[in-house]
Amino acid sequence: MVIAVAALLMLAKVPALVALAVSVVVVMPLSLLVFGKLRRRVAIGMAERAAERKARREELLAQLRGDRAADAG
């Protein structure tokens, strides 16, 4: 997307470096809209993985302490 916007700007006689800088600034917020569904899906997956890791960590810490509840699981 950045290259496409930069190419359009360069067709309008904008210098390449300026066109590249402007296209990066324009595409960043646009990507939030275009890839919103993917971004939310990734965030949910990361949260689930973090919860699994936290539960596993708590389980391991309980085993190290010698808690009975951890031994039963």
PDB file of N, CA, C and O in Angstrom, chain B, residues numbered from 101:
ATOM      1  N   MET B 101       0.818  -1.196   0.000  1.00  0.00           N
ATOM      2  CA  MET B 101       0.000   0.000   0.000  1.00  0.00           C
ATOM      3  C   MET B 101       0.858   1.255   0.000  1.00  0.00           C
ATOM      4  O   MET B 101       0.535   2.245  -0.657  1.00  0.00           O
ATOM      5  N   VAL B 102       1.953   1.200   0.744  1.00  0.00           N
ATOM      6  CA  VAL B 102       2.836   2.364   0.823  1.00  0.00           C
ATOM      7  C   VAL B 102       3.393   2.687  -0.556  1.00  0.00           C
ATOM      8  O   VAL B 102       3.453   3.848  -0.961  1.00  0.00           O
ATOM      9  N   ILE B 103       3.800   1.641  -1.271  1.00  0.00           N
ATOM     10  CA  ILE B 103       4.392   1.854  -2.586  1.00  0.00           C
ATOM     11  C   ILE B 103       3.357   2.419  -3.556  1.00  0.00           C
ATOM     12  O   ILE B 103       3.682   3.273  -4.381  1.00  0.00           O
ATOM     13  N   ALA B 104       2.122   1.951  -3.461  1.00  0.00           N
ATOM     14  CA  ALA B 104       1.077   2.448  -4.355  1.00  0.00           C
ATOM     15  C   ALA B 104       0.805   3.927  -4.115  1.00  0.00           C
ATOM     16  O   ALA B 104       0.691   4.702  -5.065  1.00  0.00           O
ATOM     17  N   VAL B 105       0.700   4.318  -2.854  1.00  0.00           N
ATOM     18  CA  VAL B 105       0.458   5.733  -2.540  1.00  0.00           C
ATOM     19  C   VAL B 105       1.658   6.577  -2.954  1.00  0.00           C
ATOM     20  O   VAL B 105       1.492   7.669  -3.497  1.00  0.00           O
ATOM     21  N   ALA B 106       2.861   6.080  -2.701  1.00  0.00           N
ATOM     22  CA  ALA B 106       4.066   6.817  -3.092  1.00  0.00           C
ATOM     23  C   ALA B 106       4.132   6.965  -4.609  1.00  0.00           C
ATOM     24  O   ALA B 106       4.509   8.022  -5.116  1.00  0.00           O
ATOM     25  N   ALA B 107       3.765   5.910  -5.333  1.00  0.00           N
ATOM     26  CA  ALA B 107       3.787   5.990  -6.803  1.00  0.00           C
ATOM     27  C   ALA B 107       2.792   7.028  -7.311  1.00  0.00           C
ATOM     28  O   ALA B 107       3.096   7.785  -8.232  1.00  0.00           O
ATOM     29  N   LEU B 108       1.612   7.062  -6.715  1.00  0.00           N
ATOM     30  CA  LEU B 108       0.627   8.076  -7.117  1.00  0.00           C
ATOM     31  C   LEU B 108       1.134   9.484  -6.844  1.00  0.00           C
ATOM     32  O   LEU B 108       0.941  10.387  -7.659  1.00  0.00           O
ATOM     33  N   LEU B 109       1.776   9.671  -5.711  1.00  0.00           N
ATOM     34  CA  LEU B 109       2.319  10.987  -5.394  1.00  0.00           C
ATOM     35  C   LEU B 109       3.458  11.359  -6.341  1.00  0.00           C
ATOM     36  O   LEU B 109       3.587  12.516  -6.739  1.00  0.00           O
ATOM     37  N   MET B 110       4.276  10.382  -6.696  1.00  0.00           N
ATOM     38  CA  MET B 110       5.387  10.669  -7.610  1.00  0.00           C
ATOM     39  C   MET B 110       4.873  10.987  -9.009  1.00  0.00           C
ATOM     40  O   MET B 110       5.503  11.754  -9.737  1.00  0.00           O
ATOM     41  N   LEU B 111       3.739  10.412  -9.393  1.00  0.00           N
ATOM     42  CA  LEU B 111       3.123  10.775 -10.674  1.00  0.00           C
ATOM     43  C   LEU B 111       2.655  12.225 -10.668  1.00  0.00           C
ATOM     44  O   LEU B 111       2.574  12.866 -11.715  1.00  0.00           O
ATOM     45  N   ALA B 112       2.350  12.729  -9.488  1.00  0.00           N
ATOM     46  CA  ALA B 112       1.926  14.127  -9.340  1.00  0.00           C
ATOM     47  C   ALA B 112       3.121  15.047  -9.130  1.00  0.00           C
ATOM     48  O   ALA B 112       2.967  16.167  -8.644  1.00  0.00           O
ATOM     49  N   LYS B 113       4.314  14.577  -9.497  1.00  0.00           N
ATOM     50  CA  LYS B 113       5.553  15.367  -9.452  1.00  0.00           C
ATOM     51  C   LYS B 113       6.028  15.701  -8.042  1.00  0.00           C
ATOM     52  O   LYS B 113       6.665  16.731  -7.824  1.00  0.00           O
ATOM     53  N   VAL B 114       5.714  14.825  -7.082  1.00  0.00           N
ATOM     54  CA  VAL B 114       6.207  14.987  -5.716  1.00  0.00           C
ATOM     55  C   VAL B 114       7.538  14.243  -5.631  1.00  0.00           C
ATOM     56  O   VAL B 114       7.630  13.115  -6.115  1.00  0.00           O
ATOM     57  N   PRO B 115       8.574  14.840  -5.030  1.00  0.00           N
ATOM     58  CA  PRO B 115       9.862  14.142  -4.905  1.00  0.00           C
ATOM     59  C   PRO B 115       9.706  12.791  -4.195  1.00  0.00           C
ATOM     60  O   PRO B 115       8.844  12.626  -3.332  1.00  0.00           O
ATOM     61  N   ALA B 116      10.553  11.831  -4.572  1.00  0.00           N
ATOM     62  CA  ALA B 116      10.417  10.450  -4.096  1.00  0.00           C
ATOM     63  C   ALA B 116      10.466  10.343  -2.580  1.00  0.00           C
ATOM     64  O   ALA B 116       9.637   9.650  -1.990  1.00  0.00           O
ATOM     65  N   LEU B 117      11.407  11.005  -1.941  1.00  0.00           N
ATOM     66  CA  LEU B 117      11.541  10.900  -0.492  1.00  0.00           C
ATOM     67  C   LEU B 117      10.322  11.483   0.224  1.00  0.00           C
ATOM     68  O   LEU B 117       9.836  10.912   1.200  1.00  0.00           O
ATOM     69  N   VAL B 118       9.841  12.606  -0.260  1.00  0.00           N
ATOM     70  CA  VAL B 118       8.649  13.229   0.321  1.00  0.00           C
ATOM     71  C   VAL B 118       7.436  12.338   0.085  1.00  0.00           C
ATOM     72  O   VAL B 118       6.611  12.161   0.981  1.00  0.00           O
ATOM     73  N   ALA B 119       7.322  11.777  -1.114  1.00  0.00           N
ATOM     74  CA  ALA B 119       6.199  10.895  -1.425  1.00  0.00           C
ATOM     75  C   ALA B 119       6.210   9.670  -0.519  1.00  0.00           C
ATOM     76  O   ALA B 119       5.157   9.235  -0.052  1.00  0.00           O
ATOM     77  N   LEU B 120       7.384   9.114  -0.268  1.00  0.00           N
ATOM     78  CA  LEU B 120       7.496   7.955   0.604  1.00  0.00           C
ATOM     79  C   LEU B 120       7.098   8.306   2.041  1.00  0.00           C
ATOM     80  O   LEU B 120       6.376   7.549   2.690  1.00  0.00           O
ATOM     81  N   ALA B 121       7.568   9.448   2.531  1.00  0.00           N
ATOM     82  CA  ALA B 121       7.241   9.868   3.894  1.00  0.00           C
ATOM     83  C   ALA B 121       5.742  10.121   4.050  1.00  0.00           C
ATOM     84  O   ALA B 121       5.136   9.692   5.032  1.00  0.00           O
ATOM     85  N   VAL B 122       5.155  10.809   3.095  1.00  0.00           N
ATOM     86  CA  VAL B 122       3.727  11.107   3.162  1.00  0.00           C
ATOM     87  C   VAL B 122       2.916   9.822   3.058  1.00  0.00           C
ATOM     88  O   VAL B 122       1.913   9.668   3.755  1.00  0.00           O
ATOM     89  N   SER B 123       3.334   8.901   2.200  1.00  0.00           N
ATOM     90  CA  SER B 123       2.578   7.664   2.038  1.00  0.00           C
ATOM     91  C   SER B 123       2.604   6.814   3.311  1.00  0.00           C
ATOM     92  O   SER B 123       1.614   6.162   3.639  1.00  0.00           O
ATOM     93  N   VAL B 124       3.722   6.819   4.022  1.00  0.00           N
ATOM     94  CA  VAL B 124       3.788   6.077   5.284  1.00  0.00           C
ATOM     95  C   VAL B 124       2.809   6.676   6.293  1.00  0.00           C
ATOM     96  O   VAL B 124       2.109   5.943   6.992  1.00  0.00           O
ATOM     97  N   VAL B 125       2.761   7.983   6.366  1.00  0.00           N
ATOM     98  CA  VAL B 125       1.862   8.653   7.308  1.00  0.00           C
ATOM     99  C   VAL B 125       0.399   8.412   6.930  1.00  0.00           C
ATOM    100  O   VAL B 125      -0.452   8.278   7.810  1.00  0.00           O
ATOM    101  N   VAL B 126       0.106   8.357   5.649  1.00  0.00           N
ATOM    102  CA  VAL B 126      -1.270   8.153   5.192  1.00  0.00           C
ATOM    103  C   VAL B 126      -1.701   6.690   5.384  1.00  0.00           C
ATOM    104  O   VAL B 126      -2.843   6.423   5.761  1.00  0.00           O
ATOM    105  N   VAL B 127      -0.801   5.764   5.129  1.00  0.00           N
ATOM    106  CA  VAL B 127      -1.158   4.346   5.142  1.00  0.00           C
ATOM    107  C   VAL B 127      -1.310   3.802   6.562  1.00  0.00           C
ATOM    108  O   VAL B 127      -2.101   2.885   6.780  1.00  0.00           O
ATOM    109  N   MET B 128      -0.575   4.342   7.526  1.00  0.00           N
ATOM    110  CA  MET B 128      -0.674   3.816   8.893  1.00  0.00           C
ATOM    111  C   MET B 128      -2.103   3.848   9.444  1.00  0.00           C
ATOM    112  O   MET B 128      -2.605   2.804   9.858  1.00  0.00           O
ATOM    113  N   PRO B 129      -2.768   4.990   9.466  1.00  0.00           N
ATOM    114  CA  PRO B 129      -4.154   4.974   9.970  1.00  0.00           C
ATOM    115  C   PRO B 129      -5.091   4.179   9.064  1.00  0.00           C
ATOM    116  O   PRO B 129      -6.048   3.568   9.539  1.00  0.00           O
ATOM    117  N   LEU B 130      -4.816   4.187   7.773  1.00  0.00           N
ATOM    118  CA  LEU B 130      -5.648   3.436   6.835  1.00  0.00           C
ATOM    119  C   LEU B 130      -5.558   1.936   7.104  1.00  0.00           C
ATOM    120  O   LEU B 130      -6.542   1.215   6.945  1.00  0.00           O
ATOM    121  N   SER B 131      -4.399   1.475   7.505  1.00  0.00           N
ATOM    122  CA  SER B 131      -4.235   0.049   7.784  1.00  0.00           C
ATOM    123  C   SER B 131      -5.043  -0.382   9.009  1.00  0.00           C
ATOM    124  O   SER B 131      -5.449  -1.541   9.101  1.00  0.00           O
ATOM    125  N   LEU B 132      -5.279   0.526   9.939  1.00  0.00           N
ATOM    126  CA  LEU B 132      -6.115   0.197  11.096  1.00  0.00           C
ATOM    127  C   LEU B 132      -7.538  -0.137  10.660  1.00  0.00           C
ATOM    128  O   LEU B 132      -8.188  -1.000  11.249  1.00  0.00           O
ATOM    129  N   LEU B 133      -8.012   0.545   9.633  1.00  0.00           N
ATOM    130  CA  LEU B 133      -9.344   0.265   9.119  1.00  0.00           C
ATOM    131  C   LEU B 133      -9.360  -0.983   8.247  1.00  0.00           C
ATOM    132  O   LEU B 133     -10.258  -1.817   8.357  1.00  0.00           O
ATOM    133  N   VAL B 134      -8.366  -1.103   7.387  1.00  0.00           N
ATOM    134  CA  VAL B 134      -8.334  -2.217   6.440  1.00  0.00           C
ATOM    135  C   VAL B 134      -8.094  -3.540   7.150  1.00  0.00           C
ATOM    136  O   VAL B 134      -8.732  -4.542   6.827  1.00  0.00           O
ATOM    137  N   PHE B 135      -7.180  -3.553   8.113  1.00  0.00           N
ATOM    138  CA  PHE B 135      -6.827  -4.791   8.795  1.00  0.00           C
ATOM    139  C   PHE B 135      -7.414  -4.871  10.201  1.00  0.00           C
ATOM    140  O   PHE B 135      -6.859  -5.564  11.053  1.00  0.00           O
ATOM    141  N   GLY B 136      -8.506  -4.187  10.460  1.00  0.00           N
ATOM    142  CA  GLY B 136      -9.116  -4.162  11.785  1.00  0.00           C
ATOM    143  C   GLY B 136      -9.541  -5.532  12.286  1.00  0.00           C
ATOM    144  O   GLY B 136      -9.303  -5.873  13.444  1.00  0.00           O
ATOM    145  N   LYS B 137     -10.172  -6.324  11.413  1.00  0.00           N
ATOM    146  CA  LYS B 137     -10.653  -7.641  11.813  1.00  0.00           C
ATOM    147  C   LYS B 137      -9.478  -8.557  12.165  1.00  0.00           C
ATOM    148  O   LYS B 137      -9.526  -9.280  13.160  1.00  0.00           O
ATOM    149  N   LEU B 138      -8.442  -8.522  11.358  1.00  0.00           N
ATOM    150  CA  LEU B 138      -7.256  -9.335  11.616  1.00  0.00           C
ATOM    151  C   LEU B 138      -6.573  -8.902  12.916  1.00  0.00           C
ATOM    152  O   LEU B 138      -6.141  -9.739  13.709  1.00  0.00           O
ATOM    153  N   ARG B 139      -6.484  -7.602  13.119  1.00  0.00           N
ATOM    154  CA  ARG B 139      -5.854  -7.072  14.333  1.00  0.00           C
ATOM    155  C   ARG B 139      -6.598  -7.528  15.581  1.00  0.00           C
ATOM    156  O   ARG B 139      -5.974  -7.902  16.574  1.00  0.00           O
ATOM    157  N   ARG B 140      -7.928  -7.501  15.539  1.00  0.00           N
ATOM    158  CA  ARG B 140      -8.727  -7.948  16.685  1.00  0.00           C
ATOM    159  C   ARG B 140      -8.547  -9.448  16.929  1.00  0.00           C
ATOM    160  O   ARG B 140      -8.445  -9.890  18.074  1.00  0.00           O
ATOM    161  N   ARG B 141      -8.509 -10.229  15.841  1.00  0.00           N
ATOM    162  CA  ARG B 141      -8.331 -11.668  15.968  1.00  0.00           C
ATOM    163  C   ARG B 141      -6.973 -12.009  16.588  1.00  0.00           C
ATOM    164  O   ARG B 141      -6.873 -12.905  17.426  1.00  0.00           O
ATOM    165  N   VAL B 142      -5.949 -11.297  16.175  1.00  0.00           N
ATOM    166  CA  VAL B 142      -4.611 -11.523  16.728  1.00  0.00           C
ATOM    167  C   VAL B 142      -4.581 -11.126  18.209  1.00  0.00           C
ATOM    168  O   VAL B 142      -3.981 -11.824  19.025  1.00  0.00           O
ATOM    169  N   ALA B 143      -5.217 -10.021  18.551  1.00  0.00           N
ATOM    170  CA  ALA B 143      -5.244  -9.574  19.944  1.00  0.00           C
ATOM    171  C   ALA B 143      -5.957 -10.590  20.836  1.00  0.00           C
ATOM    172  O   ALA B 143      -5.519 -10.853  21.956  1.00  0.00           O
ATOM    173  N   ILE B 144      -7.051 -11.157  20.339  1.00  0.00           N
ATOM    174  CA  ILE B 144      -7.779 -12.176  21.112  1.00  0.00           C
ATOM    175  C   ILE B 144      -6.907 -13.408  21.299  1.00  0.00           C
ATOM    176  O   ILE B 144      -6.849 -13.971  22.393  1.00  0.00           O
ATOM    177  N   GLY B 145      -6.235 -13.825  20.246  1.00  0.00           N
ATOM    178  CA  GLY B 145      -5.347 -14.981  20.341  1.00  0.00           C
ATOM    179  C   GLY B 145      -4.213 -14.759  21.322  1.00  0.00           C
ATOM    180  O   GLY B 145      -3.858 -15.660  22.081  1.00  0.00           O
ATOM    181  N   MET B 146      -3.642 -13.565  21.311  1.00  0.00           N
ATOM    182  CA  MET B 146      -2.564 -13.251  22.246  1.00  0.00           C
ATOM    183  C   MET B 146      -3.069 -13.253  23.683  1.00  0.00           C
ATOM    184  O   MET B 146      -2.375 -13.722  24.585  1.00  0.00           O
ATOM    185  N   ALA B 147      -4.269 -12.734  23.900  1.00  0.00           N
ATOM    186  CA  ALA B 147      -4.838 -12.717  25.253  1.00  0.00           C
ATOM    187  C   ALA B 147      -5.114 -14.133  25.743  1.00  0.00           C
ATOM    188  O   ALA B 147      -4.867 -14.449  26.907  1.00  0.00           O
ATOM    189  N   GLU B 148      -5.622 -14.981  24.862  1.00  0.00           N
ATOM    190  CA  GLU B 148      -5.875 -16.375  25.253  1.00  0.00           C
ATOM    191  C   GLU B 148      -4.569 -17.083  25.600  1.00  0.00           C
ATOM    192  O   GLU B 148      -4.494 -17.812  26.589  1.00  0.00           O
ATOM    193  N   ARG B 149      -3.558 -16.868  24.794  1.00  0.00           N
ATOM    194  CA  ARG B 149      -2.255 -17.498  25.040  1.00  0.00           C
ATOM    195  C   ARG B 149      -1.655 -16.994  26.352  1.00  0.00           C
ATOM    196  O   ARG B 149      -1.067 -17.770  27.105  1.00  0.00           O
ATOM    197  N   ALA B 150      -1.800 -15.713  26.622  1.00  0.00           N
ATOM    198  CA  ALA B 150      -1.276 -15.156  27.871  1.00  0.00           C
ATOM    199  C   ALA B 150      -1.999 -15.768  29.069  1.00  0.00           C
ATOM    200  O   ALA B 150      -1.375 -16.054  30.092  1.00  0.00           O
ATOM    201  N   ALA B 151      -3.310 -15.970  28.946  1.00  0.00           N
ATOM    202  CA  ALA B 151      -4.070 -16.583  30.042  1.00  0.00           C
ATOM    203  C   ALA B 151      -3.625 -18.031  30.265  1.00  0.00           C
ATOM    204  O   ALA B 151      -3.509 -18.479  31.405  1.00  0.00           O
ATOM    205  N   GLU B 152      -3.376 -18.760  29.171  1.00  0.00           N
ATOM    206  CA  GLU B 152      -2.897 -20.139  29.298  1.00  0.00           C
ATOM    207  C   GLU B 152      -1.530 -20.181  29.978  1.00  0.00           C
ATOM    208  O   GLU B 152      -1.282 -21.011  30.852  1.00  0.00           O
ATOM    209  N   ARG B 153      -0.652 -19.273  29.564  1.00  0.00           N
ATOM    210  CA  ARG B 153       0.685 -19.239  30.156  1.00  0.00           C
ATOM    211  C   ARG B 153       0.632 -18.875  31.637  1.00  0.00           C
ATOM    212  O   ARG B 153       1.384 -19.420  32.446  1.00  0.00           O
ATOM    213  N   LYS B 154      -0.269 -17.944  31.989  1.00  0.00           N
ATOM    214  CA  LYS B 154      -0.400 -17.549  33.391  1.00  0.00           C
ATOM    215  C   LYS B 154      -0.922 -18.711  34.235  1.00  0.00           C
ATOM    216  O   LYS B 154      -0.440 -18.953  35.341  1.00  0.00           O
ATOM    217  N   ALA B 155      -1.911 -19.424  33.701  1.00  0.00           N
ATOM    218  CA  ALA B 155      -2.456 -20.573  34.433  1.00  0.00           C
ATOM    219  C   ALA B 155      -1.386 -21.649  34.603  1.00  0.00           C
ATOM    220  O   ALA B 155      -1.259 -22.234  35.679  1.00  0.00           O
ATOM    221  N   ARG B 156      -0.628 -21.908  33.564  1.00  0.00           N
ATOM    222  CA  ARG B 156       0.440 -22.914  33.643  1.00  0.00           C
ATOM    223  C   ARG B 156       1.518 -22.479  34.633  1.00  0.00           C
ATOM    224  O   ARG B 156       2.047 -23.301  35.382  1.00  0.00           O
ATOM    225  N   ARG B 157       1.840 -21.193  34.635  1.00  0.00           N
ATOM    226  CA  ARG B 157       2.840 -20.679  35.573  1.00  0.00           C
ATOM    227  C   ARG B 157       2.363 -20.844  37.008  1.00  0.00           C
ATOM    228  O   ARG B 157       3.122 -21.270  37.878  1.00  0.00           O
ATOM    229  N   GLU B 158       1.101 -20.506  37.251  1.00  0.00           N
ATOM    230  CA  GLU B 158       0.542 -20.666  38.595  1.00  0.00           C
ATOM    231  C   GLU B 158       0.562 -22.129  39.023  1.00  0.00           C
ATOM    232  O   GLU B 158       0.850 -22.444  40.178  1.00  0.00           O
ATOM    233  N   GLU B 159       0.254 -23.017  38.083  1.00  0.00           N
ATOM    234  CA  GLU B 159       0.275 -24.447  38.376  1.00  0.00           C
ATOM    235  C   GLU B 159       1.693 -24.903  38.745  1.00  0.00           C
ATOM    236  O   GLU B 159       1.880 -25.649  39.705  1.00  0.00           O
ATOM    237  N   LEU B 160       2.668 -24.457  37.989  1.00  0.00           N
ATOM    238  CA  LEU B 160       4.057 -24.831  38.277  1.00  0.00           C
ATOM    239  C   LEU B 160       4.531 -24.264  39.619  1.00  0.00           C
ATOM    240  O   LEU B 160       5.219 -24.946  40.379  1.00  0.00           O
ATOM    241  N   LEU B 161       4.162 -23.022  39.903  1.00  0.00           N
ATOM    242  CA  LEU B 161       4.544 -22.428  41.178  1.00  0.00           C
ATOM    243  C   LEU B 161       3.893 -23.177  42.347  1.00  0.00           C
ATOM    244  O   LEU B 161       4.515 -23.372  43.391  1.00  0.00           O
ATOM    245  N   ALA B 162       2.636 -23.594  42.161  1.00  0.00           N
ATOM    246  CA  ALA B 162       1.956 -24.357  43.206  1.00  0.00           C
ATOM    247  C   ALA B 162       2.652 -25.699  43.425  1.00  0.00           C
ATOM    248  O   ALA B 162       2.790 -26.153  44.561  1.00  0.00           O
ATOM    249  N   GLN B 163       3.086 -26.326  42.343  1.00  0.00           N
ATOM    250  CA  GLN B 163       3.807 -27.591  42.473  1.00  0.00           C
ATOM    251  C   GLN B 163       5.126 -27.384  43.208  1.00  0.00           C
ATOM    252  O   GLN B 163       5.517 -28.215  44.027  1.00  0.00           O
ATOM    253  N   LEU B 164       5.810 -26.286  42.922  1.00  0.00           N
ATOM    254  CA  LEU B 164       7.070 -26.003  43.610  1.00  0.00           C
ATOM    255  C   LEU B 164       6.855 -25.749  45.102  1.00  0.00           C
ATOM    256  O   LEU B 164       7.694 -26.105  45.929  1.00  0.00           O
ATOM    257  N   ARG B 165       5.722 -25.130  45.432  1.00  0.00           N
ATOM    258  CA  ARG B 165       5.403 -24.883  46.850  1.00  0.00           C
ATOM    259  C   ARG B 165       4.951 -26.169  47.540  1.00  0.00           C
ATOM    260  O   ARG B 165       4.996 -26.270  48.767  1.00  0.00           O
ATOM    261  N   GLY B 166       4.517 -27.149  46.752  1.00  0.00           N
ATOM    262  CA  GLY B 166       4.041 -28.393  47.343  1.00  0.00           C
ATOM    263  C   GLY B 166       2.584 -28.363  47.717  1.00  0.00           C
ATOM    264  O   GLY B 166       2.158 -29.117  48.591  1.00  0.00           O
ATOM    265  N   ASP B 167       1.806 -27.510  47.078  1.00  0.00           N
ATOM    266  CA  ASP B 167       0.374 -27.429  47.354  1.00  0.00           C
ATOM    267  C   ASP B 167      -0.331 -28.707  46.895  1.00  0.00           C
ATOM    268  O   ASP B 167      -0.007 -29.275  45.852  1.00  0.00           O
ATOM    269  N   ARG B 168      -1.309 -29.146  47.707  1.00  0.00           N
ATOM    270  CA  ARG B 168      -2.070 -30.345  47.393  1.00  0.00           C
ATOM    271  C   ARG B 168      -2.949 -30.161  46.157  1.00  0.00           C
ATOM    272  O   ARG B 168      -3.108 -31.101  45.379  1.00  0.00           O
ATOM    273  N   ALA B 169      -3.528 -28.960  45.958  1.00  0.00           N
ATOM    274  CA  ALA B 169      -4.434 -28.712  44.844  1.00  0.00           C
ATOM    275  C   ALA B 169      -3.727 -28.908  43.521  1.00  0.00           C
ATOM    276  O   ALA B 169      -4.337 -29.379  42.562  1.00  0.00           O
ATOM    277  N   ALA B 170      -2.480 -28.563  43.450  1.00  0.00           N
ATOM    278  CA  ALA B 170      -1.717 -28.730  42.203  1.00  0.00           C
ATOM    279  C   ALA B 170      -1.418 -30.192  41.931  1.00  0.00           C
ATOM    280  O   ALA B 170      -1.377 -30.612  40.775  1.00  0.00           O
ATOM    281  N   ASP B 171      -1.203 -30.990  43.006  1.00  0.00           N
ATOM    282  CA  ASP B 171      -0.902 -32.398  42.832  1.00  0.00           C
ATOM    283  C   ASP B 171      -2.121 -33.164  42.320  1.00  0.00           C
ATOM    284  O   ASP B 171      -1.974 -34.136  41.578  1.00  0.00           O
ATOM    285  N   ALA B 172      -3.332 -32.731  42.712  1.00  0.00           N
ATOM    286  CA  ALA B 172      -4.552 -33.411  42.312  1.00  0.00           C
ATOM    287  C   ALA B 172      -4.845 -33.175  40.839  1.00  0.00           C
ATOM    288  O   ALA B 172      -5.481 -34.017  40.204  1.00  0.00           O
ATOM    289  N   GLY B 173      -4.394 -32.031  40.264  1.00  0.00           N
ATOM    290  CA  GLY B 173      -4.698 -31.687  38.876  1.00  0.00           C
ATOM    291  C   GLY B 173      -3.827 -32.345  37.937  1.00  0.00           C
ATOM    292  O   GLY B 173      -3.963 -32.152  36.729  1.00  0.00           O
TER     293      GLY B 173
END
